[in-house]
């Protein structure tokens, strides 16, 4: 993603890229070591600081909301938990789908 003029990514685009990479790292860490690790806590803290920066701009909020359609469950869950504050309807729908998927997986075991 660039600034639209063929140059460097906009600040929001760079933050969104870092936001996504952090979520993917959190997903890997959670599957491999669990949420109680120091690595996971550091990633969570970093994600929170990125979200605080991104929520201040329309482009940042739109970028987080767009992650509701990401194929990774962890990405969708965290994006929805943030987006519910500014784009309630699609965020709540994503959370309901995640819950339904979890219940379906749990009962099919």
N, C-alpha and C positions, 0 to 999 in steps of 0.2 A: 504494500500500500504506500502510496506517495501523497504528496501534498496537492496533487491535481495539476501540477505544473511540470511533472517529470522529475522533481527533486526528491529530497529526503522525506521520509514519513512525517506526518504532522505529529505534534506532541501526543495527541490523543491516540493516534494510530500506533505509535510506539508503546504507549502505556497499555493499550488493548492487547498488543502482541505479547507483552510481558505478563499481563493478566492471564491470558490463555495458557502460556507456557507454565506459569505458576500453578494454575489449576491442574494441568496435565501432570506436573511433578507431584502435586498433592495426591492425585489419583494413584499414581505409581507407588508413592510412599505409603499410602493407606493400605493398598493391597499387599505390599511386601513386608511392612513393619508395623503398621497400625497407627492410629491417631495419637497415641500417647508418647510418640518419640519427639525428641528435641528438633529433629529435622522437620517433622510435620508442623510443630508449633511455630518454627521459624518461617516456614512457607505460609502458614495461616496469617501470621503477623504481616508478612510482606503483601499478601493478597489484600488484607484490610487497608493498608496504606495506599495501594493502587486504586482500590475502589473509592476511597475518599477523594483521590485526585480526579478520577474519571466521572464521578457523580456531579461534579461542578459544571460540566459542559453537556450540551445536548448531544454532541457527537459521542462523548464518552458513555452517556446513558443509553443511546441507541446501540452502541457497540456491545454493551453488556446484554441488553435485551436481545440482540441478534444471536447471542450464544445460547438462547433457549432452544434453538434448533440444532445445536451441535450434537454429533453422534455419541460423544462421551457423557455418560450418566453424571459423573462428578461435576463436569463443566456445566451441564444443564441445571443441576441442583443448586450449585452456588450462584449461578447467574440468576436463577429464579428467586433465590432468597434475597438478593439485592434488588432486582428489578421490581419486585412487588411494591416497593416504596414509590415508584414513579410510573409504572405501567402495570397496574394491578391485574387487569383481566388476562393478558397472555401469561403473566408470571404465575398467577394462581392456577391457570389451566395446565401449565407445565408441572407445577407441584402436584396437582391431582393425578396427572399421568404417571409421574414418578412413583407416587404412592401406590397407584393401581398396579404398576409394573412390579413393585416390591411385593405387594400382597399376592400377585399371581405367581411370582417365583417362589414365595414362601409356602404357598398351599400346594404347589406342584411337586414339592420335594417329598 
